[in-house]
Amino acid sequence: TTREVDGEAVVSTQSTGILREDEVFRQEETKQVEFKAHDRLSYTQLTTREVDGRMFQPASRSICAFLNINQMCDLFLGVKDDGTVKGHHMFYAQKDHFKQALKLLLTTKFDPPVDDYRFDVFFREVESQDPSTVYDCQPSLTVQEEHSLLEQPNVCWCDAEISSYKNRNKKPPLYVIQVRINKWDPLKDSNKFELWPYYTNEEGKCYKRYNASNHEVTHHQVVEETKVDFAKRYS
């Protein structure tokens, strides 16, 4: 179940189990579940150093891979590969920034554009033992209507707000960001395809989930797998 906190969807710990910092996440990585410690959604959010050193794989690759298997899947950002819960420090502004960035990415950078019903975002609270955690406070910066740096590695004003708290030895609450990918629904989909589409991400690449990892697939593979899916649907 979920509840509203400052207008945001927050997953209730009563139904999902309490997440505690540095403890092991209760689920494991599977074909439908993946962990990432960082929260970089797109390739454009990576710095040159991160790209050259292959330090991170953007979350868009996992999202693309999940969309292309047409199952309900979950990407957890703030959980290390070994399942250790770390979380991300977030106030309302950072949550709003993330949701705007995700929507912009999926609806304008993916091909075809991803309909809203196919993705949801939840913020799962992480219990921290840090006494400097601040849960109720006023923004230290003037709240702005738009986040100006949604697709860049530069620091947005809302990230600067987080830094200003940390510089005063105060830390915002921790959250694991859960991006849920929902199954294709022909009655809801705006593209009006007979089968669920194969998507490419902002890099122009197509990924698909096999076992517990993402694999780039070629145009030929997409054509052949679509033939199989079509035959299954109309057999």
Disulfide bonds with the S-S distance in Angstrom:
none
